[in-house]
Amino acid sequence: INHYAIPPKLLQAQEEEKKVKLQTTLDNTLVNRTEVFMRQMVLHTVAQFVACDNQAFSVANNKLFRNCLVLMRPKTRSSDVLSSHDVGVYIHNECIKWLKQLKEEITVSSNA
């Protein structure tokens, strides 16, 4: 682009934008955090995927799905990989907990 064709005010604004876009030091603002693998976190996430995305329980037994879980963490043992039974039990237990909490809230609000 020929700088002579750009109005001076616009050229000055472009130069200021370039100055802002220069990378500066962050003084330890960025911290490399490592996620700890926890079977419970994976179970919660897969259960959420099954329940919220209207998936079948058998998706946890699907060979390709299990391979994807292993690829996300190569050190995964076969005991760490979930089964459809694990997902079903987890969803059932979470529903029971939620219903108990809802019952308590209804009881408290009706007594107030």
C-alpha positions as CSV (number, residue, x, y, z in Angstrom):
1,I,0.0,0.0,0.0
2,N,1.3,3.4,-0.9
3,H,1.4,5.5,2.2
4,Y,0.9,8.7,0.3
5,A,-2.6,7.7,-0.7
6,I,-3.7,7.2,3.0
7,P,-5.0,10.2,4.9
8,P,-2.5,11.2,7.7
9,K,-5.0,10.6,10.5
10,L,-5.9,7.1,9.3
11,L,-2.2,6.3,8.8
12,Q,-1.5,7.5,12.3
13,A,-4.3,5.3,13.7
14,Q,-2.9,2.3,11.8
15,E,0.6,2.9,13.2
16,E,-0.8,3.0,16.7
17,E,-2.6,-0.3,16.2
18,K,0.6,-1.8,15.1
19,K,2.3,-0.6,18.2
20,V,-0.4,-2.1,20.4
21,K,-0.2,-5.5,18.6
22,L,3.5,-5.9,19.4
23,Q,4.0,-8.8,21.7
24,T,5.2,-7.8,25.2
25,T,6.4,-9.8,28.1
26,L,3.7,-11.1,30.4
27,D,5.7,-11.3,33.6
28,N,4.5,-14.8,34.5
29,T,0.9,-14.1,33.6
30,L,0.8,-17.3,31.6
31,V,1.1,-20.4,33.7
32,N,1.4,-23.8,32.0
33,R,-1.1,-25.8,33.9
34,T,-1.3,-29.5,33.7
35,E,-4.6,-31.2,33.9
36,V,-4.6,-34.1,36.3
37,F,-6.3,-37.2,34.8
38,M,-9.0,-38.4,37.1
39,R,-11.4,-41.2,36.2
40,Q,-14.2,-39.4,38.0
41,M,-13.8,-36.3,35.8
42,V,-13.9,-38.4,32.7
43,L,-16.9,-40.3,34.0
44,H,-18.7,-37.0,34.7
45,T,-17.9,-35.7,31.2
46,V,-19.0,-38.8,29.4
47,A,-22.2,-39.0,31.4
48,Q,-22.9,-35.4,30.6
49,F,-22.3,-36.2,26.9
50,V,-24.6,-39.2,27.0
51,A,-27.4,-37.4,29.0
52,C,-27.3,-34.0,27.4
53,D,-26.7,-35.0,23.8
54,N,-29.3,-37.8,23.8
55,Q,-26.7,-40.5,23.2
56,A,-27.2,-44.2,23.9
57,F,-25.5,-45.7,27.0
58,S,-23.7,-48.1,24.6
59,V,-21.6,-45.3,23.2
60,A,-19.2,-45.9,26.1
61,N,-18.7,-49.4,24.9
62,N,-18.1,-48.3,21.3
63,K,-14.6,-49.3,20.3
64,L,-13.9,-46.0,18.5
65,F,-15.1,-43.9,21.4
66,R,-13.0,-45.9,23.8
67,N,-10.0,-45.5,21.5
68,C,-10.6,-41.7,21.5
69,L,-10.5,-41.7,25.3
70,V,-7.2,-43.7,25.3
71,L,-5.7,-41.3,22.7
72,M,-6.4,-38.3,24.9
73,R,-4.3,-39.9,27.6
74,P,-1.9,-42.6,26.3
75,K,-1.0,-43.9,29.8
76,T,-4.6,-45.0,30.3
77,R,-5.0,-48.5,31.6
78,S,-7.9,-50.7,30.6
79,S,-9.4,-50.4,34.1
80,D,-9.6,-46.6,33.6
81,V,-11.7,-46.8,30.4
82,L,-15.4,-46.5,31.1
83,S,-18.1,-49.0,30.3
84,S,-21.8,-48.4,29.6
85,H,-22.5,-49.9,33.1
86,D,-20.3,-47.3,34.8
87,V,-22.0,-44.4,32.9
88,G,-25.5,-45.8,33.6
89,V,-24.8,-46.2,37.4
90,Y,-23.2,-42.7,37.5
91,I,-26.2,-41.0,35.8
92,H,-28.6,-43.0,38.1
93,N,-26.8,-41.9,41.2
94,E,-26.6,-38.3,40.1
95,C,-30.4,-38.3,39.4
96,I,-31.1,-39.7,42.9
97,K,-28.9,-37.0,44.5
98,W,-30.6,-34.3,42.4
99,L,-34.1,-35.6,43.4
100,K,-33.2,-35.7,47.1
101,Q,-31.9,-32.1,46.9
102,L,-35.0,-31.0,45.1
103,K,-37.2,-32.7,47.7
104,E,-35.4,-30.9,50.5
105,E,-35.7,-27.5,48.7
106,I,-39.5,-28.1,48.2
107,T,-39.9,-29.1,51.8
108,V,-38.0,-26.0,53.0
109,S,-39.9,-23.6,50.8
110,S,-43.3,-25.1,51.8
111,N,-42.4,-24.8,55.5
112,A,-41.2,-21.1,55.2
